[in-house]
């Protein structure tokens, strides 16, 4: 297992999860989704890891631009158009380069439940 620093966006999400769990244990109702604890998409259309921008509800897409002969990254609105990574390390590498809050989501199989991986 590789040791890599925990991304700040993921750390905030984990802290919000712990706060929500402790509030529920004290009998309080769950608070609505916040930027630190966004409502996750219920499923993903493909299996793998995807970088998700919770503030804009957008996904990372990576494509080869034949005009510029370069690989370009952009955000897309739907999970169908997003780029899916086979390995967490690849998604993590791209997520660390992004200057906007993002989470790495994972689905084990197409249409499967989503969990936050990083």
N, CA, C and O atoms as a Tinker XYZ file with bonds, in Angstrom:
   472  protein
     1  N      0.838000   -1.177000    0.000000    73     2
     2  CA     0.000000    0.000000    0.000000    64     1     3
     3  C      0.884000    1.241000    0.000000    63     2     4     5
     4  O      1.819000    1.348000    0.793000    81     3
     5  N      0.589000    2.150000   -0.871000    73     3     6
     6  CA     1.365000    3.385000   -0.948000    64     5     7
     7  C      0.886000    4.367000    0.113000    63     6     8     9
     8  O     -0.308000    4.487000    0.385000    81     7
     9  N      1.847000    5.062000    0.700000    73     7    10
    10  CA     1.504000    6.109000    1.656000    64     9    11
    11  C      1.546000    7.436000    0.923000    63    10    12    13
    12  O      2.596000    7.857000    0.439000    81    11
    13  N      0.408000    8.085000    0.845000    73    11    14
    14  CA     0.329000    9.380000    0.183000    64    13    15
    15  C     -0.408000   10.329000    1.117000    63    14    16    17
    16  O     -1.252000    9.891000    1.899000    81    15
    17  N     -0.108000   11.601000    1.050000    73    15    18
    18  CA    -0.788000   12.539000    1.941000    64    17    19
    19  C     -2.287000   12.589000    1.642000    63    18    20    21
    20  O     -2.717000   12.462000    0.496000    81    19
    21  N     -3.055000   12.775000    2.694000    73    19    22
    22  CA    -4.503000   12.890000    2.528000    64    21    23
    23  C     -4.810000   14.268000    1.963000    63    22    24    25
    24  O     -4.363000   15.285000    2.492000    81    23
    25  N     -5.572000   14.287000    0.891000    73    23    26
    26  CA    -5.950000   15.565000    0.284000    64    25    27
    27  C     -6.866000   16.326000    1.232000    63    26    28    29
    28  O     -7.685000   15.719000    1.921000    81    27
    29  N     -6.737000   17.642000    1.273000    73    27    30
    30  CA    -7.512000   18.480000    2.186000    64    29    31
    31  C     -9.014000   18.353000    1.933000    63    30    32    33
    32  O     -9.795000   18.350000    2.884000    81    31
    33  N     -9.431000   18.250000    0.680000    73    31    34
    34  CA   -10.859000   18.101000    0.361000    64    33    35
    35  C    -11.418000   16.823000    0.983000    63    34    36    37
    36  O    -12.521000   16.815000    1.529000    81    35
    37  N    -10.646000   15.755000    0.892000    73    35    38
    38  CA   -11.074000   14.475000    1.455000    64    37    39
    39  C    -11.086000   14.542000    2.982000    63    38    40    41
    40  O    -11.980000   13.985000    3.619000    81    39
    41  N    -10.104000   15.218000    3.567000    73    39    42
    42  CA   -10.067000   15.368000    5.023000    64    41    43
    43  C    -11.306000   16.116000    5.521000    63    42    44    45
    44  O    -11.894000   15.727000    6.530000    81    43
    45  N    -11.710000   17.187000    4.825000    73    43    46
    46  CA   -12.919000   17.927000    5.203000    64    45    47
    47  C    -14.159000   17.041000    5.090000    63    46    48    49
    48  O    -15.050000   17.100000    5.936000    81    47
    49  N    -14.209000   16.219000    4.039000    73    47    50
    50  CA   -15.346000   15.321000    3.863000    64    49    51
    51  C    -15.410000   14.314000    5.011000    63    50    52    53
    52  O    -16.489000   14.054000    5.543000    81    51
    53  N    -14.259000   13.740000    5.399000    73    51    54
    54  CA   -14.219000   12.790000    6.507000    64    53    55
    55  C    -14.654000   13.448000    7.815000    63    54    56    57
    56  O    -15.408000   12.855000    8.587000    81    55
    57  N    -14.180000   14.677000    8.070000    73    55    58
    58  CA   -14.571000   15.395000    9.286000    64    57    59
    59  C    -16.073000   15.641000    9.317000    63    58    60    61
    60  O    -16.704000   15.501000   10.364000    81    59
    61  N    -16.645000   16.006000    8.181000    73    59    62
    62  CA   -18.088000   16.239000    8.107000    64    61    63
    63  C    -18.853000   14.935000    8.333000    63    62    64    65
    64  O    -19.913000   14.942000    8.959000    81    63
    65  N    -18.325000   13.817000    7.830000    73    63    66
    66  CA   -18.962000   12.516000    8.048000    64    65    67
    67  C    -18.976000   12.174000    9.536000    63    66    68    69
    68  O    -19.987000   11.710000   10.062000    81    67
    69  N    -17.850000   12.405000   10.210000    73    67    70
    70  CA   -17.768000   12.110000   11.647000    64    69    71
    71  C    -18.730000   12.987000   12.436000    63    70    72    73
    72  O    -19.381000   12.512000   13.366000    81    71
    73  N    -18.826000   14.265000   12.075000    73    71    74
    74  CA   -19.736000   15.175000   12.767000    64    73    75
    75  C    -21.184000   14.737000   12.569000    63    74    76    77
    76  O    -21.975000   14.771000   13.512000    81    75
    77  N    -21.531000   14.331000   11.369000    73    75    78
    78  CA   -22.898000   13.878000   11.095000    64    77    79
    79  C    -23.211000   12.597000   11.857000    63    78    80    81
    80  O    -24.320000   12.431000   12.364000    81    79
    81  N    -22.243000   11.692000   11.942000    73    79    82
    82  CA   -22.443000   10.436000   12.661000    64    81    83
    83  C    -22.631000   10.691000   14.147000    63    82    84    85
    84  O    -23.498000   10.082000   14.773000    81    83
    85  N    -21.832000   11.581000   14.719000    73    83    86
    86  CA   -21.969000   11.869000   16.150000    64    85    87
    87  C    -23.264000   12.616000   16.437000    63    86    88    89
    88  O    -23.869000   12.405000   17.488000    81    87
    89  N    -23.706000   13.486000   15.528000    73    87    90
    90  CA   -24.978000   14.191000   15.710000    64    89    91
    91  C    -26.139000   13.204000   15.654000    63    90    92    93
    92  O    -27.093000   13.326000   16.423000    81    91
    93  N    -26.068000   12.239000   14.762000    73    91    94
    94  CA   -27.116000   11.225000   14.658000    64    93    95
    95  C    -27.131000   10.361000   15.912000    63    94    96    97
    96  O    -28.201000    9.977000   16.385000    81    95
    97  N    -25.965000   10.054000   16.453000    73    95    98
    98  CA   -25.879000    9.250000   17.671000    64    97    99
    99  C    -26.481000    9.989000   18.860000    63    98   100   101
   100  O    -27.004000    9.360000   19.780000    81    99
   101  N    -26.411000   11.319000   18.847000    73    99   102
   102  CA   -26.998000   12.119000   19.926000    64   101   103
   103  C    -28.492000   12.333000   19.723000    63   102   104   105
   104  O    -29.137000   12.992000   20.539000    81   103
   105  N    -29.050000   11.787000   18.648000    73   103   106
   106  CA   -30.482000   11.905000   18.415000    64   105   107
   107  C    -30.887000   13.091000   17.564000    63   106   108   109
   108  O    -32.079000   13.332000   17.377000    81   107
   109  N    -29.931000   13.831000   17.047000    73   107   110
   110  CA   -30.255000   14.962000   16.189000    64   109   111
   111  C    -30.528000   14.458000   14.784000    63   110   112   113
   112  O    -29.994000   13.435000   14.356000    81   111
   113  N    -31.376000   15.202000   14.070000    73   111   114
   114  CA   -31.629000   14.825000   12.679000    64   113   115
   115  C    -30.436000   15.211000   11.833000    63   114   116   117
   116  O    -29.667000   16.107000   12.182000    81   115
   117  N    -30.296000   14.533000   10.732000    73   115   118
   118  CA   -29.168000   14.796000    9.831000    64   117   119
   119  C    -29.330000   16.155000    9.165000    63   118   120   121
   120  O    -30.411000   16.516000    8.698000    81   119
   121  N    -28.245000   16.888000    9.134000    73   119   122
   122  CA   -28.251000   18.205000    8.495000    64   121   123
   123  C    -28.265000   18.039000    6.982000    63   122   124   125
   124  O    -27.831000   17.007000    6.471000    81   123
   125  N    -28.760000   19.048000    6.255000    73   123   126
   126  CA   -28.734000   18.959000    4.789000    64   125   127
   127  C    -27.298000   18.959000    4.266000    63   126   128   129
   128  O    -26.358000   19.285000    4.991000    81   127
   129  N    -27.150000   18.592000    3.009000    73   127   130
   130  CA   -25.823000   18.533000    2.390000    64   129   131
   131  C    -25.159000   19.904000    2.424000    63   130   132   133
   132  O    -25.811000   20.932000    2.237000    81   131
   133  N    -23.863000   19.900000    2.664000    73   131   134
   134  CA   -23.072000   21.129000    2.688000    64   133   135
   135  C    -21.888000   20.933000    1.750000    63   134   136   137
   136  O    -21.651000   19.819000    1.284000    81   135
   137  N    -21.132000   22.011000    1.461000    73   135   138
   138  CA   -19.945000   21.819000    0.614000    64   137   139
   139  C    -18.965000   20.794000    1.183000    63   138   140   141
   140  O    -18.316000   20.076000    0.422000    81   139
   141  N    -18.849000   20.716000    2.517000    73   139   142
   142  CA   -17.937000   19.748000    3.123000    64   141   143
   143  C    -18.515000   18.337000    3.085000    63   142   144   145
   144  O    -17.773000   17.355000    3.057000    81   143
   145  N    -19.846000   18.244000    3.084000    73   143   146
   146  CA   -20.504000   16.944000    3.047000    64   145   147
   147  C    -21.590000   16.971000    1.972000    63   146   148   149
   148  O    -22.778000   16.997000    2.293000    81   147
   149  N    -21.193000   16.964000    0.708000    73   147   150
   150  CA   -22.172000   17.055000   -0.376000    64   149   151
   151  C    -22.977000   15.767000   -0.516000    63   150   152   153
   152  O    -22.545000   14.696000   -0.089000    81   151
   153  N    -24.141000   15.892000   -1.116000    73   151   154
   154  CA   -24.940000   14.710000   -1.416000    64   153   155
   155  C    -24.315000   14.024000   -2.632000    63   154   156   157
   156  O    -24.217000   14.613000   -3.708000    81   155
   157  N    -23.905000   12.802000   -2.448000    73   155   158
   158  CA   -23.221000   12.069000   -3.513000    64   157   159
   159  C    -24.214000   11.605000   -4.575000    63   158   160   161
   160  O    -25.390000   11.395000   -4.278000    81   159
   161  N    -23.743000   11.446000   -5.808000    73   159   162
   162  CA   -24.612000   10.848000   -6.820000    64   161   163
   163  C    -24.960000    9.419000   -6.386000    63   162   164   165
   164  O    -24.114000    8.739000   -5.807000    81   163
   165  N    -26.171000    8.956000   -6.648000    73   163   166
   166  CA   -26.558000    7.618000   -6.178000    64   165   167
   167  C    -25.800000    6.478000   -6.853000    63   166   168   169
   168  O    -25.570000    5.438000   -6.235000    81   167
   169  N    -25.415000    6.663000   -8.103000    73   167   170
   170  CA   -24.688000    5.614000   -8.821000    64   169   171
   171  C    -23.870000    6.245000   -9.942000    63   170   172   173
   172  O    -24.042000    7.417000  -10.279000    81   171
   173  N    -22.984000    5.443000  -10.505000    73   171   174
   174  CA   -22.179000    5.872000  -11.651000    64   173   175
   175  C    -22.448000    4.922000  -12.814000    63   174   176   177
   176  O    -22.635000    3.725000  -12.600000    81   175
   177  N    -22.468000    5.440000  -14.043000    73   175   178
   178  CA   -22.799000    4.592000  -15.188000    64   177   179
   179  C    -21.702000    3.592000  -15.577000    63   178   180   181
   180  O    -21.962000    2.639000  -16.312000    81   179
   181  N    -20.493000    3.807000  -15.088000    73   179   182
   182  CA   -19.380000    2.916000  -15.413000    64   181   183
   183  C    -18.642000    2.545000  -14.133000    63   182   184   185
   184  O    -18.758000    3.238000  -13.122000    81   183
   185  N    -17.893000    1.467000  -14.176000    73   183   186
   186  CA   -17.082000    1.063000  -13.034000    64   185   187
   187  C    -15.767000    1.825000  -13.051000    63   186   188   189
   188  O    -15.238000    2.134000  -14.119000    81   187
   189  N    -15.239000    2.129000  -11.872000    73   187   190
   190  CA   -13.941000    2.775000  -11.772000    64   189   191
   191  C    -13.970000    4.002000  -10.884000    63   190   192   193
   192  O    -14.930000    4.250000  -10.155000    81   191
   193  N    -12.893000    4.760000  -10.968000    73   191   194
   194  CA   -12.709000    5.969000  -10.172000    64   193   195
   195  C    -12.955000    7.180000  -11.052000    63   194   196   197
   196  O    -12.553000    7.207000  -12.215000    81   195
   197  N    -13.619000    8.183000  -10.492000    73   195   198
   198  CA   -13.900000    9.407000  -11.231000    64   197   199
   199  C    -13.686000   10.588000  -10.285000    63   198   200   201
   200  O    -13.991000   10.499000   -9.095000    81   199
   201  N    -13.163000   11.692000  -10.815000    73   199   202
   202  CA   -12.960000   12.904000  -10.020000    64   201   203
   203  C    -14.223000   13.748000  -10.149000    63   202   204   205
   204  O    -14.671000   14.042000  -11.258000    81   203
   205  N    -14.798000   14.137000   -9.004000    73   203   206
   206  CA   -16.083000   14.836000   -8.952000    64   205   207
   207  C    -15.918000   16.172000   -8.241000    63   206   208   209
   208  O    -15.275000   16.246000   -7.195000    81   207
   209  N    -16.497000   17.223000   -8.805000    73   207   210
   210  CA   -16.480000   18.560000   -8.214000    64   209   211
   211  C    -17.824000   18.794000   -7.526000    63   210   212   213
   212  O    -18.803000   19.101000   -8.206000    81   211
   213  N    -17.905000   18.660000   -6.206000    73   211   214
   214  CA   -19.204000   18.742000   -5.534000    64   213   215
   215  C    -19.853000   20.125000   -5.581000    63   214   216   217
   216  O    -21.080000   20.223000   -5.582000    81   215
   217  N    -19.061000   21.186000   -5.621000    73   215   218
   218  CA   -19.659000   22.527000   -5.632000    64   217   219
   219  C    -20.410000   22.803000   -6.925000    63   218   220   221
   220  O    -21.425000   23.500000   -6.925000    81   219
   221  N    -19.910000   22.255000   -8.027000    73   219   222
   222  CA   -20.546000   22.477000   -9.331000    64   221   223
   223  C    -21.308000   21.253000   -9.819000    63   222   224   225
   224  O    -21.965000   21.303000  -10.859000    81   223
   225  N    -21.225000   20.158000   -9.077000    73   223   226
   226  CA   -21.835000   18.891000   -9.496000    64   225   227
   227  C    -21.348000   18.499000  -10.893000    63   226   228   229
   228  O    -22.138000   18.101000  -11.750000    81   227
   229  N    -20.045000   18.618000  -11.105000    73   227   230
   230  CA   -19.427000   18.317000  -12.399000    64   229   231
   231  C    -18.349000   17.254000  -12.197000    63   230   232   233
   232  O    -17.955000   16.952000  -11.070000    81   231
   233  N    -17.887000   16.697000  -13.306000    73   231   234
   234  CA   -16.897000   15.628000  -13.295000    64   233   235
   235  C    -15.710000   16.019000  -14.157000    63   234   236   237
   236  O    -15.828000   16.874000  -15.035000    81   235
   237  N    -14.564000   15.393000  -13.905000    73   235   238
   238  CA   -13.364000   15.630000  -14.695000    64   237   239
   239  C    -13.396000   14.777000  -15.959000    63   238   240   241
   240  O    -13.740000   13.596000  -15.919000    81   239
   241  N    -13.037000   15.387000  -17.064000    73   239   242
   242  CA   -12.921000   14.667000  -18.325000    64   241   243
   243  C    -11.533000   14.933000  -18.892000    63   242   244   245
   244  O    -11.020000   16.048000  -18.793000    81   243
   245  N    -10.937000   13.926000  -19.475000    73   243   246
   246  CA    -9.616000   14.040000  -20.093000    64   245   247
   247  C     -9.740000   13.520000  -21.518000    63   246   248   249
   248  O    -10.187000   12.396000  -21.749000    81   247
   249  N     -9.343000   14.342000  -22.454000    73   247   250
   250  CA    -9.452000   13.969000  -23.872000    64   249   251
   251  C     -8.204000   14.401000  -24.628000    63   250   252   253
   252  O     -7.465000   15.280000  -24.187000    81   251
   253  N     -7.988000   13.774000  -25.760000    73   251   254
   254  CA    -6.908000   14.176000  -26.647000    64   253   255
   255  C     -7.473000   15.142000  -27.670000    63   254   256   257
   256  O     -8.407000   14.808000  -28.400000    81   255
   257  N     -6.903000   16.352000  -27.726000    73   255   258
   258  CA    -7.328000   17.367000  -28.688000    64   257   259
   259  C     -6.455000   17.232000  -29.933000    63   258   260   261
   260  O     -5.261000   17.533000  -29.902000    81   259
   261  N     -7.056000   16.781000  -31.018000    73   259   262
   262  CA    -6.306000   16.559000  -32.257000    64   261   263
   263  C     -5.857000   17.866000  -32.898000    63   262   264   265
   264  O     -4.849000   17.889000  -33.603000    81   263
   265  N     -6.586000   18.953000  -32.667000    73   263   266
   266  CA    -6.207000   20.247000  -33.239000    64   265   267
   267  C     -4.909000   20.762000  -32.615000    63   266   268   269
   268  O     -4.017000   21.248000  -33.311000    81   267
   269  N     -4.825000   20.644000  -31.294000    73   267   270
   270  CA    -3.639000   21.124000  -30.576000    64   269   271
   271  C     -2.594000   20.034000  -30.388000    63   270   272   273
   272  O     -1.468000   20.310000  -29.972000    81   271
   273  N     -2.967000   18.796000  -30.696000    73   271   274
   274  CA    -2.112000   17.637000  -30.487000    64   273   275
   275  C     -1.633000   17.593000  -29.029000    63   274   276   277
   276  O     -0.441000   17.507000  -28.738000    81   275
   277  N     -2.627000   17.657000  -28.129000    73   275   278
   278  CA    -2.319000   17.684000  -26.703000    64   277   279
   279  C     -3.463000   17.048000  -25.920000    63   278   280   281
   280  O     -4.599000   16.985000  -26.391000    81   279
   281  N     -3.145000   16.586000  -24.738000    73   279   282
   282  CA    -4.162000   16.069000  -23.832000    64   281   283
   283  C     -4.717000   17.248000  -23.050000    63   282   284   285
   284  O     -3.954000   18.031000  -22.485000    81   283
   285  N     -6.040000   17.382000  -23.013000    73   283   286
   286  CA    -6.682000   18.489000  -22.314000    64   285   287
   287  C     -7.625000   17.938000  -21.248000    63   286   288   289
   288  O     -8.209000   16.866000  -21.401000    81   287
   289  N     -7.754000   18.694000  -20.177000    73   287   290
   290  CA    -8.712000   18.349000  -19.131000    64   289   291
   291  C     -9.797000   19.406000  -19.117000    63   290   292   293
   292  O     -9.550000   20.582000  -19.384000    81   291
   293  N    -10.993000   18.966000  -18.804000    73   291   294
   294  CA   -12.135000   19.873000  -18.737000    64   293   295
   295  C    -13.142000   19.279000  -17.774000    63   294   296   297
   296  O    -13.037000   18.110000  -17.402000    81   295
   297  N    -14.112000   20.070000  -17.373000    73   295   298
   298  CA   -15.174000   19.531000  -16.538000    64   297   299
   299  C    -16.413000   19.319000  -17.399000    63   298   300   301
   300  O    -16.692000   20.090000  -18.317000    81   299
   301  N    -17.141000   18.266000  -17.085000    73   299   302
   302  CA   -18.370000   17.930000  -17.794000    64   301   303
   303  C    -19.486000   17.773000  -16.769000    63   302   304   305
   304  O    -19.232000   17.468000  -15.604000    81   303
   305  N    -20.710000   17.980000  -17.206000    73   303   306
   306  CA   -21.852000   17.982000  -16.292000    64   305   307
   307  C    -22.371000   16.587000  -15.945000    63   306   308   309
   308  O    -22.957000   16.398000  -14.879000    81   307
   309  N    -22.168000   15.618000  -16.818000    73   307   310
   310  CA   -22.741000   14.295000  -16.571000    64   309   311
   311  C    -21.652000   13.254000  -16.335000    63   310   312   313
   312  O    -20.539000   13.360000  -16.849000    81   311
   313  N    -22.005000   12.254000  -15.549000    73   311   314
   314  CA   -21.063000   11.170000  -15.268000    64   313   315
   315  C    -20.810000   10.319000  -16.505000    63   314   316   317
   316  O    -19.773000    9.663000  -16.605000    81   315
   317  N    -21.744000   10.323000  -17.444000    73   315   318
   318  CA   -21.558000    9.560000  -18.687000    64   317   319
   319  C    -20.375000   10.078000  -19.497000    63   318   320   321
   320  O    -19.684000    9.300000  -20.155000    81   319
   321  N    -20.141000   11.386000  -19.452000    73   319   322
   322  CA   -19.087000   12.004000  -20.260000    64   321   323
   323  C    -17.758000   12.112000  -19.518000    63   322   324   325
   324  O    -16.765000   12.550000  -20.099000    81   323
   325  N    -17.724000   11.722000  -18.255000    73   323   326
   326  CA   -16.510000   11.849000  -17.448000    64   325   327
   327  C    -15.484000   10.789000  -17.823000    63   326   328   329
   328  O    -15.805000    9.777000  -18.447000    81   327
   329  N    -14.245000   11.048000  -17.429000    73   327   330
   330  CA   -13.159000   10.086000  -17.636000    64   329   331
   331  C    -13.082000    9.186000  -16.407000    63   330   332   333
   332  O    -13.020000    9.678000  -15.280000    81   331
   333  N    -13.086000    7.886000  -16.616000    73   331   334
   334  CA   -13.007000    6.915000  -15.525000    64   333   335
   335  C    -11.609000    6.307000  -15.481000    63   334   336   337
   336  O    -11.074000    5.857000  -16.494000    81   335
   337  N    -11.042000    6.306000  -14.297000    73   335   338
   338  CA    -9.707000    5.757000  -14.084000    64   337   339
   339  C     -9.832000    4.318000  -13.593000    63   338   340   341
   340  O    -10.739000    3.987000  -12.829000    81   339
   341  N     -8.917000    3.474000  -14.037000    73   339   342
   342  CA    -8.898000    2.083000  -13.583000    64   341   343
   343  C     -8.276000    1.948000  -12.200000    63   342   344   345
   344  O     -8.601000    1.023000  -11.456000    81   343
   345  N     -7.381000    2.870000  -11.856000    73   343   346
   346  CA    -6.648000    2.771000  -10.597000    64   345   347
   347  C     -6.791000    4.059000   -9.793000    63   346   348   349
   348  O     -6.856000    5.158000  -10.344000    81   347
   349  N     -6.837000    3.888000   -8.476000    73   347   350
   350  CA    -6.957000    5.032000   -7.580000    64   349   351
   351  C     -5.783000    5.991000   -7.738000    63   350   352   353
   352  O     -5.970000    7.207000   -7.710000    81   351
   353  N     -4.577000    5.456000   -7.905000    73   351   354
   354  CA    -3.386000    6.307000   -8.009000    64   353   355
   355  C     -3.484000    7.294000   -9.161000    63   354   356   357
   356  O     -3.051000    8.439000   -9.029000    81   355
   357  N     -4.039000    6.878000  -10.277000    73   355   358
   358  CA    -4.180000    7.777000  -11.424000    64   357   359
   359  C     -5.179000    8.884000  -11.116000    63   358   360   361
   360  O     -4.928000   10.050000  -11.423000    81   359
   361  N     -6.304000    8.531000  -10.516000    73   359   362
   362  CA    -7.300000    9.542000  -10.147000    64   361   363
   363  C     -6.730000   10.490000   -9.099000    63   362   364   365
   364  O     -6.962000   11.698000   -9.156000    81   363
   365  N     -5.987000    9.942000   -8.144000    73   363   366
   366  CA    -5.374000   10.754000   -7.095000    64   365   367
   367  C     -4.395000   11.762000   -7.697000    63   366   368   369
   368  O     -4.374000   12.926000   -7.297000    81   367
   369  N     -3.592000   11.317000   -8.649000    73   367   370
   370  CA    -2.625000   12.208000   -9.290000    64   369   371
   371  C     -3.292000   13.383000   -9.981000    63   370   372   373
   372  O     -2.810000   14.511000   -9.884000    81   371
   373  N     -4.387000   13.139000  -10.673000    73   371   374
   374  CA    -5.100000   14.231000  -11.339000    64   373   375
   375  C     -5.829000   15.114000  -10.331000    63   374   376   377
   376  O     -5.898000   16.329000  -10.514000    81   375
   377  N     -6.370000   14.523000   -9.275000    73   375   378
   378  CA    -7.089000   15.308000   -8.270000    64   377   379
   379  C     -6.157000   16.265000   -7.532000    63   378   380   381
   380  O     -6.575000   17.360000   -7.156000    81   379
   381  N     -4.905000   15.870000   -7.320000    73   379   382
   382  CA    -3.974000   16.758000   -6.624000    64   381   383
   383  C     -3.576000   17.952000   -7.486000    63   382   384   385
   384  O     -3.146000   18.977000   -6.959000    81   383
   385  N     -3.715000   17.831000   -8.803000    73   383   386
   386  CA    -3.379000   18.941000   -9.700000    64   385   387
   387  C     -4.507000   19.956000   -9.848000    63   386   388   389
   388  O     -4.289000   21.046000  -10.377000    81   387
   389  N     -5.690000   19.617000   -9.395000    73   387   390
   390  CA    -6.859000   20.485000   -9.580000    64   389   391
   391  C     -6.897000   21.526000   -8.480000    63   390   392   393
   392  O     -6.668000   21.210000   -7.313000    81   391
   393  N     -7.181000   22.753000   -8.840000    73   391   394
   394  CA    -7.169000   23.861000   -7.886000    64   393   395
   395  C     -8.551000   24.159000   -7.324000    63   394   396   397
   396  O     -8.797000   25.271000   -6.857000    81   395
   397  N     -9.440000   23.204000   -7.359000    73   395   398
   398  CA   -10.812000   23.397000   -6.905000    64   397   399
   399  C    -11.192000   22.186000   -6.064000    63   398   400   401
   400  O    -10.698000   21.088000   -6.321000    81   399
   401  N    -12.060000   22.356000   -5.061000    73   399   402
   402  CA   -12.433000   21.210000   -4.233000    64   401   403
   403  C    -12.998000   20.064000   -5.072000    63   402   404   405
   404  O    -13.861000   20.269000   -5.926000    81   403
   405  N    -12.502000   18.872000   -4.816000    73   403   406
   406  CA   -12.979000   17.700000   -5.553000    64   405   407
   407  C    -12.842000   16.462000   -4.676000    63   406   408   409
   408  O    -12.078000   16.442000   -3.711000    81   407
   409  N    -13.590000   15.446000   -5.029000    73   407   410
   410  CA   -13.522000   14.152000   -4.364000    64   409   411
   411  C    -13.325000   13.075000   -5.420000    63   410   412   413
   412  O    -13.723000   13.244000   -6.573000    81   411
   413  N    -12.716000   11.979000   -5.025000    73   411   414
   414  CA   -12.571000   10.840000   -5.922000    64   413   415
   415  C    -13.659000    9.840000   -5.547000    63   414   416   417
   416  O    -13.682000    9.320000   -4.432000    81   415
   417  N    -14.555000    9.579000   -6.489000    73   415   418
   418  CA   -15.645000    8.637000   -6.268000    64   417   419
   419  C    -15.291000    7.296000   -6.898000    63   418   420   421
   420  O    -14.513000    7.227000   -7.850000    81   419
   421  N    -15.876000    6.230000   -6.349000    73   419   422
   422  CA   -15.608000    4.890000   -6.866000    64   421   423
   423  C    -16.901000    4.094000   -6.949000    63   422   424   425
   424  O    -17.731000    4.136000   -6.041000    81   423
   425  N    -17.060000    3.373000   -8.045000    73   423   426
   426  CA   -18.146000    2.406000   -8.205000    64   425   427
   427  C    -17.510000    1.094000   -8.650000    63   426   428   429
   428  O    -16.712000    1.074000   -9.587000    81   427
   429  N    -17.859000    0.010000   -7.985000    73   427   430
   430  CA   -17.261000   -1.291000   -8.290000    64   429   431
   431  C    -17.765000   -1.864000   -9.606000    63   430   432   433
   432  O    -17.056000   -2.621000  -10.270000    81   431
   433  N    -18.988000   -1.505000   -9.984000    73   431   434
   434  CA   -19.553000   -2.007000  -11.236000    64   433   435
   435  C    -20.512000   -0.966000  -11.806000    63   434   436   437
   436  O    -20.987000   -0.102000  -11.068000    81   435
   437  N    -20.803000   -1.031000  -13.100000    73   435   438
   438  CA   -21.701000   -0.045000  -13.714000    64   437   439
   439  C    -23.058000   -0.016000  -13.015000    63   438   440   441
   440  O    -23.666000   -1.058000  -12.769000    81   439
   441  N    -23.518000    1.183000  -12.701000    73   439   442
   442  CA   -24.788000    1.346000  -12.011000    64   441   443
   443  C    -24.719000    1.031000  -10.534000    63   442   444   445
   444  O    -25.739000    1.054000   -9.845000    81   443
   445  N    -23.537000    0.739000  -10.043000    73   443   446
   446  CA   -23.361000    0.364000   -8.646000    64   445   447
   447  C    -23.338000    1.568000   -7.724000    63   446   448   449
   448  O    -23.220000    2.705000   -8.182000    81   447
   449  N    -23.449000    1.321000   -6.423000    73   447   450
   450  CA   -23.428000    2.414000   -5.459000    64   449   451
   451  C    -22.086000    3.136000   -5.457000    63   450   452   453
   452  O    -21.048000    2.562000   -5.787000    81   451
   453  N    -22.135000    4.396000   -5.081000    73   451   454
   454  CA   -20.955000    5.257000   -5.079000    64   453   455
   455  C    -20.406000    5.358000   -3.665000    63   454   456   457
   456  O    -21.156000    5.470000   -2.695000    81   455
   457  N    -19.088000    5.317000   -3.568000    73   455   458
   458  CA   -18.442000    5.615000   -2.283000    64   457   459
   459  C    -17.300000    6.586000   -2.547000    63   458   460   461
   460  O    -16.746000    6.625000   -3.645000    81   459
   461  N    -16.958000    7.357000   -1.542000    73   459   462
   462  CA   -15.851000    8.302000   -1.663000    64   461   463
   463  C    -14.563000    7.546000   -1.361000    63   462   464   465
   464  O    -14.407000    6.959000   -0.290000    81   463
   465  N    -13.646000    7.572000   -2.322000    73   463   466
   466  CA   -12.380000    6.852000   -2.174000    64   465   467
   467  C    -11.247000    7.771000   -1.747000    63   466   468   469
   468  O    -10.247000    7.308000   -1.197000    81   467
   469  N    -11.391000    9.057000   -1.992000    73   467   470
   470  CA   -10.312000    9.982000   -1.646000    64   469   471
   471  C    -10.635000   11.393000   -1.987000    63   470   472
   472  O     -9.821000   12.287000   -1.754000    81   471
